[in-house]
């Protein structure tokens, strides 16, 4: 008979996870410990709670990231800054606004394609 630890890993433990003192649990099985319980119990409990919150919100966060990327992509495709020539005089509010819009546009494009050359 093989122990669960020797089984090949096919994916993470299903969510939701729960916190038990300084342990991270699923269906009564300890998935992780956050210390011995003797070091700094409040910190260890906070770490366990943080792990559980991160794991349990992961799927929703990934979906939210996809939604935000889609919205940012639409914005970048439809709201391009005017770059044909500088507007206004140097350091004028309208020129600074144009420069800011160009910087933000470039940052948005870089966020959507982090591997692209700059």
C-alpha positions as YAML, in Angstrom:
chain: A
units: angstrom
residues:
- id: 1
  name: UNK
  ca: [0.00, 0.00, 0.00]
- id: 2
  name: UNK
  ca: [1.34, 3.45, -0.89]
- id: 3
  name: UNK
  ca: [0.91, 6.49, 1.28]
- id: 4
  name: UNK
  ca: [-0.84, 9.60, -0.09]
- id: 5
  name: UNK
  ca: [2.52, 11.40, -0.04]
- id: 6
  name: UNK
  ca: [4.01, 8.93, -2.53]
- id: 7
  name: UNK
  ca: [1.13, 9.34, -4.97]
- id: 8
  name: UNK
  ca: [1.87, 11.40, -8.10]
- id: 9
  name: UNK
  ca: [0.59, 14.95, -7.82]
- id: 10
  name: UNK
  ca: [-2.17, 15.69, -10.32]
- id: 11
  name: UNK
  ca: [-3.27, 19.07, -8.98]
- id: 12
  name: UNK
  ca: [-3.81, 21.03, -5.82]
- id: 13
  name: UNK
  ca: [-6.25, 20.10, -3.09]
- id: 14
  name: UNK
  ca: [-9.74, 21.35, -3.96]
- id: 15
  name: UNK
  ca: [-10.98, 24.53, -2.32]
- id: 16
  name: UNK
  ca: [-12.36, 25.79, -0.03]
- id: 17
  name: UNK
  ca: [-9.60, 25.36, 2.49]
- id: 18
  name: UNK
  ca: [-10.13, 26.24, 6.15]
- id: 19
  name: UNK
  ca: [-7.99, 27.43, 9.02]
- id: 20
  name: UNK
  ca: [-7.50, 25.35, 12.13]
- id: 21
  name: UNK
  ca: [-5.33, 27.20, 14.67]
- id: 22
  name: UNK
  ca: [-1.98, 27.30, 12.87]
- id: 23
  name: UNK
  ca: [-2.91, 24.62, 10.32]
- id: 24
  name: UNK
  ca: [-4.43, 24.86, 6.87]
- id: 25
  name: UNK
  ca: [-7.00, 22.09, 6.44]
- id: 26
  name: UNK
  ca: [-9.29, 20.44, 3.90]
- id: 27
  name: UNK
  ca: [-11.79, 17.79, 4.98]
- id: 28
  name: UNK
  ca: [-9.94, 17.32, 8.27]
- id: 29
  name: UNK
  ca: [-6.58, 16.74, 6.53]
- id: 30
  name: UNK
  ca: [-3.69, 19.05, 7.36]
- id: 31
  name: UNK
  ca: [-2.35, 20.66, 4.17]
- id: 32
  name: UNK
  ca: [0.16, 23.02, 5.76]
- id: 33
  name: UNK
  ca: [1.39, 24.18, 9.13]
- id: 34
  name: UNK
  ca: [2.39, 27.72, 9.91]
- id: 35
  name: UNK
  ca: [4.81, 27.10, 12.76]
- id: 36
  name: UNK
  ca: [4.89, 25.01, 15.85]
- id: 37
  name: UNK
  ca: [2.35, 26.98, 17.81]
- id: 38
  name: UNK
  ca: [5.10, 27.96, 20.27]
- id: 39
  name: UNK
  ca: [6.95, 30.64, 18.35]
- id: 40
  name: UNK
  ca: [4.45, 33.48, 17.84]
- id: 41
  name: UNK
  ca: [0.94, 32.03, 17.90]
- id: 42
  name: UNK
  ca: [-0.81, 35.20, 16.71]
- id: 43
  name: UNK
  ca: [1.55, 35.50, 13.72]
- id: 44
  name: UNK
  ca: [1.20, 31.80, 12.93]
- id: 45
  name: UNK
  ca: [-2.60, 32.04, 13.06]
- id: 46
  name: UNK
  ca: [-2.52, 35.13, 10.86]
- id: 47
  name: UNK
  ca: [-0.27, 33.32, 8.37]
- id: 48
  name: UNK
  ca: [-2.64, 30.35, 8.24]
- id: 49
  name: UNK
  ca: [-5.63, 32.67, 7.75]
- id: 50
  name: UNK
  ca: [-3.75, 34.54, 5.00]
- id: 51
  name: UNK
  ca: [-2.95, 31.29, 3.15]
- id: 52
  name: UNK
  ca: [-6.57, 30.15, 3.36]
- id: 53
  name: UNK
  ca: [-7.85, 33.53, 2.13]
- id: 54
  name: UNK
  ca: [-5.37, 33.54, -0.78]
- id: 55
  name: UNK
  ca: [-6.19, 29.98, -1.84]
- id: 56
  name: UNK
  ca: [-9.95, 30.40, -1.55]
- id: 57
  name: UNK
  ca: [-9.99, 33.68, -3.50]
- id: 58
  name: UNK
  ca: [-7.58, 32.52, -6.24]
- id: 59
  name: UNK
  ca: [-10.20, 31.43, -8.81]
- id: 60
  name: UNK
  ca: [-12.28, 34.58, -8.38]
- id: 61
  name: UNK
  ca: [-9.14, 36.73, -8.62]
- id: 62
  name: UNK
  ca: [-8.10, 35.00, -11.85]
- id: 63
  name: UNK
  ca: [-11.55, 35.66, -13.33]
- id: 64
  name: UNK
  ca: [-11.37, 39.31, -12.24]
- id: 65
  name: UNK
  ca: [-7.92, 39.67, -13.83]
- id: 66
  name: UNK
  ca: [-9.31, 38.31, -17.13]
- id: 67
  name: UNK
  ca: [-12.19, 40.81, -16.96]
- id: 68
  name: UNK
  ca: [-9.81, 43.71, -16.26]
- id: 69
  name: UNK
  ca: [-7.44, 42.65, -19.04]
- id: 70
  name: UNK
  ca: [-10.37, 42.53, -21.48]
- id: 71
  name: UNK
  ca: [-11.52, 46.01, -20.43]
- id: 72
  name: UNK
  ca: [-7.97, 47.39, -20.65]
- id: 73
  name: UNK
  ca: [-7.49, 45.83, -24.10]
- id: 74
  name: UNK
  ca: [-10.73, 47.47, -25.32]
- id: 75
  name: UNK
  ca: [-9.62, 50.80, -23.89]
- id: 76
  name: UNK
  ca: [-6.16, 50.59, -25.48]
- id: 77
  name: UNK
  ca: [-7.67, 49.68, -28.87]
- id: 78
  name: UNK
  ca: [-10.24, 52.49, -28.80]
- id: 79
  name: UNK
  ca: [-8.63, 55.39, -26.93]
- id: 80
  name: UNK
  ca: [-5.25, 56.11, -28.48]
- id: 81
  name: UNK
  ca: [-3.52, 59.32, -27.44]
- id: 82
  name: UNK
  ca: [-2.75, 62.01, -30.00]
- id: 83
  name: UNK
  ca: [0.92, 61.54, -30.90]
- id: 84
  name: UNK
  ca: [1.23, 63.17, -34.33]
- id: 85
  name: UNK
  ca: [2.84, 66.25, -32.82]
- id: 86
  name: UNK
  ca: [3.17, 67.89, -29.43]
- id: 87
  name: UNK
  ca: [0.25, 70.10, -28.45]
- id: 88
  name: UNK
  ca: [0.51, 73.36, -26.58]
- id: 89
  name: UNK
  ca: [3.74, 74.91, -25.43]
- id: 90
  name: UNK
  ca: [6.36, 73.18, -23.32]
- id: 91
  name: UNK
  ca: [5.14, 72.59, -19.73]
- id: 92
  name: UNK
  ca: [1.64, 73.87, -20.54]
- id: 93
  name: UNK
  ca: [-1.24, 71.94, -18.94]
- id: 94
  name: UNK
  ca: [-2.39, 70.62, -22.31]
- id: 95
  name: UNK
  ca: [1.13, 69.38, -23.21]
- id: 96
  name: UNK
  ca: [1.56, 67.75, -19.80]
- id: 97
  name: UNK
  ca: [-1.82, 66.07, -20.22]
- id: 98
  name: UNK
  ca: [-0.80, 64.77, -23.67]
- id: 99
  name: UNK
  ca: [2.50, 63.44, -22.31]
- id: 100
  name: UNK
  ca: [0.68, 61.79, -19.41]
- id: 101
  name: UNK
  ca: [-1.83, 60.14, -21.76]
- id: 102
  name: UNK
  ca: [1.03, 58.78, -23.89]
- id: 103
  name: UNK
  ca: [2.81, 57.39, -20.81]
- id: 104
  name: UNK
  ca: [-0.39, 55.75, -19.51]
- id: 105
  name: UNK
  ca: [-1.14, 54.28, -22.95]
- id: 106
  name: UNK
  ca: [2.36, 52.80, -23.18]
- id: 107
  name: UNK
  ca: [2.06, 51.39, -19.64]
- id: 108
  name: UNK
  ca: [-1.31, 49.82, -20.47]
- id: 109
  name: UNK
  ca: [0.11, 48.19, -23.62]
- id: 110
  name: UNK
  ca: [3.11, 46.91, -21.65]
- id: 111
  name: UNK
  ca: [0.80, 45.45, -18.99]
- id: 112
  name: UNK
  ca: [-1.17, 43.61, -21.66]
- id: 113
  name: UNK
  ca: [1.96, 42.22, -23.33]
- id: 114
  name: UNK
  ca: [4.81, 42.11, -20.76]
- id: 115
  name: UNK
  ca: [7.10, 40.21, -23.14]
- id: 116
  name: UNK
  ca: [6.94, 42.83, -25.90]
- id: 117
  name: UNK
  ca: [10.04, 44.94, -26.60]
- id: 118
  name: UNK
  ca: [9.93, 48.40, -25.09]
...
